Amino acid sequence: MFNDYDMLEEYDLSKGVGGKYSERYQEGTNVAVIYPDIVEFFPDHDSANEALRSLTKIMKKQSRKLAKQNS
């Protein structure tokens, strides 16, 4: 629970923008927790998404290859 004494005096929120991400949040959110042993490779959401897109391309190719072999 948040209360006033959780905020330190040195926190300056005077330049904060209320509702900045509310529209994006309403569209839906997905949160993935990146474990400490790999966080150095994925320092932000862009790097994680790029890696996952590359992985899905590989998975799709493998899936097509297996489907072709099984037909």
C-alpha positions in Angstrom: 0.0 0.0 0.0 1.3 3.4 -0.9 1.3 6.3 1.5 2.9 9.7 1.8 5.8 8.6 4.0 6.9 6.1 1.2 7.9 9.1 -0.9 11.3 10.7 -0.1 11.6 14.5 -0.2 14.2 14.3 -3.0 11.7 12.8 -5.4 10.6 15.4 -7.9 7.5 14.5 -9.8 6.7 18.0 -10.9 7.5 17.3 -14.5 5.6 14.1 -14.6 2.8 13.6 -17.2 -0.4 12.1 -15.9 -1.9 9.3 -18.1 1.0 9.2 -20.4 0.7 5.5 -21.0 -3.0 5.0 -20.2 -4.0 4.5 -23.9 -1.3 1.9 -24.5 -2.3 0.1 -21.2 -6.0 0.0 -22.2 -4.9 -1.8 -25.5 -3.6 -4.6 -23.3 -0.3 -5.4 -21.7 2.1 -8.3 -21.7 4.9 -8.5 -19.2 7.8 -10.9 -19.4 10.2 -11.3 -16.5 13.8 -11.7 -17.7 16.0 -13.5 -15.3 19.3 -11.9 -14.1 21.5 -14.4 -15.9 20.3 -13.2 -19.3 19.3 -9.6 -18.6 22.7 -8.4 -19.8 21.8 -9.7 -23.3 18.4 -8.0 -23.3 18.7 -4.6 -21.6 15.4 -3.3 -23.0 12.2 -4.4 -24.6 13.5 -3.8 -28.2 16.4 -6.2 -27.8 14.2 -8.9 -26.3 11.5 -8.5 -29.0 14.2 -8.6 -31.8 15.6 -11.9 -30.4 12.1 -13.4 -30.0 11.2 -12.4 -33.6 14.4 -14.1 -34.9 13.6 -17.2 -32.8 10.0 -17.4 -34.2 11.4 -17.2 -37.8 13.6 -20.2 -37.0 10.7 -22.1 -35.4 8.5 -21.5 -38.4 11.1 -22.8 -40.8 11.6 -25.9 -38.7 7.9 -26.5 -38.6 7.5 -26.2 -42.4 10.5 -28.5 -42.8 9.1 -31.1 -40.5 5.6 -30.9 -42.2 7.3 -31.4 -45.6 9.2 -34.4 -44.3 6.0 -36.0 -42.8 3.9 -35.6 -45.9 
